[in-house]
């Protein structure tokens, strides 16, 4: 973990799809949105993964969409 600024922000190196020598960077921010929480995920290259990132970015984007949909569904179940 590179940064944890509870309850607003989390930054970490991400290795799925790469290795420890070529991490990507994930920053997750949380902000109030009425009675809900807005979650924004920024997934980007680091200096060591710049050459790998363009080919992997579409898969990361699709994966994050699935993860966020699953979290939203789980949150909806908790609120019923």
C-alpha positions in Angstrom: 0.0 0.0 0.0 1.4 3.4 -1.0 -1.2 5.6 0.7 -4.2 5.1 2.9 -6.0 8.4 3.8 -9.1 7.1 5.5 -11.9 7.5 4.6 -11.0 9.3 1.3 -8.3 7.6 -0.6 -6.3 4.4 -1.1 -3.3 4.1 -3.5 -1.5 0.8 -4.2 0.7 -1.0 -6.6 -1.2 -3.6 -8.6 0.4 -6.8 -9.9 -2.4 -8.8 -11.6 -1.5 -9.0 -15.3 2.1 -8.0 -14.6 4.8 -8.9 -12.0 6.5 -7.2 -9.1 9.0 -5.5 -11.4 6.2 -3.9 -13.5 3.4 -2.9 -11.2 0.5 -0.7 -12.3 -1.0 1.9 -10.0 -4.5 1.8 -8.6 -6.0 4.8 -6.8 -9.4 4.5 -5.2 -11.2 7.5 -3.9 -14.4 7.7 -1.9 -16.6 10.8 -1.6 -20.1 11.4 -0.3 -22.9 11.4 -2.9 -26.1 12.1 -0.9 -26.9 9.0 1.1 -24.4 6.9 -1.0 -20.7 6.9 -1.5 -19.1 7.6 -4.9 -16.2 5.3 -5.6 -13.7 6.3 -8.3 -11.0 3.9 -9.5 -8.1 5.2 -11.5 -5.8 2.5 -12.8 -2.7 3.7 -14.6 0.8 2.7 -15.6 3.9 3.3 -13.5 7.2 4.2 -15.1 8.1 0.5 -15.2 4.9 -0.7 -16.7 4.3 2.0 -19.4 5.2 -0.3 -22.2 2.8 -3.1 -21.0 -0.1 -1.0 -20.0 -1.7 -0.1 -23.3 -2.2 -3.8 -24.2 -3.6 -4.7 -20.8 -5.8 -1.6 -20.2 -8.9 -3.0 -21.9 -8.8 -6.1 -19.7 -8.3 -4.0 -16.6 -11.2 -1.8 -17.5 -13.5 -4.8 -18.1 -12.4 -6.4 -14.9 -13.0 -3.2 -12.8 -16.5 -2.9 -14.3 -17.3 -6.5 -13.2 -15.9 -5.8 -9.7 -17.8 -2.6 -9.3 -21.1 -4.2 -10.5 -20.7 -7.0 -8.0 -20.0 -4.6 -5.1 -23.0 -2.5 -6.1 -25.2 -5.6 -6.1 -23.8 -6.7 -2.7 -24.4 -3.2 -1.3 -28.0 -3.2 -2.6 -28.6 -6.6 -0.8 -27.3 -5.1 2.4 -29.7 -2.2 2.1 -32.9 -4.4 1.8 
